[in-house]
C-alpha cells in the first residue's frame, strides 16, 4: 500500500501547479570509464530514448513520458499556479514530472521511510555525498556507475573539470557508485568568516590570514569596544569549528562526518576527536572565551544564525561571525538600519589558516540524485537516464533552471547573464523592485535543481561582486585538503559502525563545547580520551581501517 505522506502532482500544460525548491558545498572519465550498461539487461527499457543523444545537445523523448520524482517543499517559496519551470522543461524534453511532495522540516526522515518501504518515486534528488550509503548497502537504489554510458554530459564535465579522482571516493564496497552528484567547476567553502572590515581598519588590524591574526585583531577591537564580544558563530559552534578545523589538521562541527581523519604518516585513519590537532583547536577557542573575545551564546543557542547574531552585528556587539554569501546581505540590511548605508563594510574572507597551513576543505560536490532499484524496470529507463543527464549536467538546462528562458526572463551576451528589468531574483537581491520574482513566481532559480551543477561563470552570474572576490581569494591563497581515501563499509559493517559512531560523536560534541566554554578543564583531556576508548574507539577504528585496506586491495 502506498504511504500517503503527501500529494502526488502531475505537471502538464502551461502554468500548472508544480514544485521546485530546496535548501541551499563532483567524477573522472578515466575513473568511470569502466562503467557499462550494468548487470541488468535494459535493452527492452529504451522506449522514448534518443538513439544519438550526445553531450551539449537537447534531450527530447521520442514520445511523451512521465517520470516520478521526490520533491522537497520549502516554506519560504510555496508552489503557486504561476510556476512555469516544469512546463518549460516538458516543452523542451517531452517529459512530464509526477512529484511526491514532502516538507522540508522532516524531509530526510520521510525520504528514508519512502525508500525503505519501497514507496519512493523513481528519482530521488537533493542527495549529498554519503546520503546514499545506507540505501546502496541494502540494494534500495541503483548503481549509477553501471549506466554512465547513457550520461554523456556527466562524463564530459567530470573530465573537463578534473573531477575524476573525486568520483572514486563515491564508490562503495563493491566498487560502484550509487549517486551522481552535482558538479562544480570551482569549489569554495560555503560558510566562512564575515568581518566588519571598517572596524578592523579602524583599530589597525589587517584582514586575518590566520587564526592567530584573527585573535590579534579581536584583541584590538575588544580594547576599543570593551562591551563587545567581537567573534560569534550562531550555529551552535558547528559552522565555525567546521571551517576552522582544517587549519588545525582535523575535522569538526558540520564537517566531523564519521569522526575519522586520515593520517598520511601512518597510512591509517585516526579518530579526529582524540587527536592533537583537535585538542589544539579546542584550546584556541577556549582561550578566546577566557579573554571575552567569543560570544558564548552563539555556540549554545539553537538558531540558524539569522536572528541573535544578526542583531548583535547590527548593534556593534559582534564584528566577526560565521556566514555564507546570503548572510552578507542579512548583516548589511541590519546595519543599514543602525549604522546607515555607506558607513560600514562587511567582507566575506577566506577561512583563516593555521598550524596545518593555509588549508580549506577538499573540493566538494553539490547535491545530485539517486534512482530507486525499481527504476530499471521502467519501460523508459534509458530515456530517464538521458533526461537526467540533460537536466543535471547540460549547460542548456543549467541556464534554464537558474535564469529561466533566454530572451524572455534574461539575456546573455559575451558570457554575461542579465535579468530583464521586469523580473527580480529577490533571494540574491537582483532587481528587487521588479514585480515578478523568477523564483517565487515562476519556479526558476530553485535550490532543488538550480544550484546542483554550475560552471564558474554561472555561479558568479547571480552572486554579488564581493562573493566573486571571495572565490578569487580562496582559489588564489588557499589549498584544498586532499580527500581521504575510500573506506566503504558493507551493509553489516554500516550497522555496526553506526552503533559505535553515535555514542562516540555524542561524547565528542558534549565535551568539545564543555572544554571551549570552560565547563570542563583542559587538564582533563586525557580523561576524556579515555572515555572515548572505553566506548570501543579502537574497535570502531579497526572497522574503518579494515574497510580501507580491503578496498585498496580489491581496487589497486
Secondary structure, 3 states (H helix, E strand, C coil): CCCCCCCEEECCCCCCCCCCCCCCCCCCHHHHCCCCCCCCCCCCCCCCCCCCCCCCCCCCCCCCEEEEEEEEECHHHCCCCCCCHHHHHHHHHCEEEEEEEEEHHHHHHHHHHHHHHCCCCCEEEEECCCCCHHHHHHCCECCHHHHHHHCHHHHHHHHHCCCHHHHHCCCCCCCCCCCEEECECCCCCCCEEEEEHHHHHHCCCCCCCEHHHHHHHHHHHHHHCCCCCCEECCCCCHHHHHHHHHHHCCCCHHHCCCCEEEECCCCEEEEHHHCHHHHHHHHHHHHHHHCCCECHHHHCCCCCCCCHHHHHHHHCCCCEEEECHHHHHHHHHHHHHHCCCCCCCEEEECCCEECCECEECCCCCEEEEEEEHHHHHCCCHHHHHHHHHHHHHCHHHHHHHHHCCECCCEEEECCEEEECCCEEEHHHCECCCCCEECCCCCCCCCCCCCCCCECHHHHHHCCCHHHHHHHHHHHHHCEECCCCCCCCCCHHHHHHHHHHHHHHHHHHHHHHHHHHHCCCCHHHHHHHHHHHHCCCHHHHHHHHHHHHHHHHHHHC
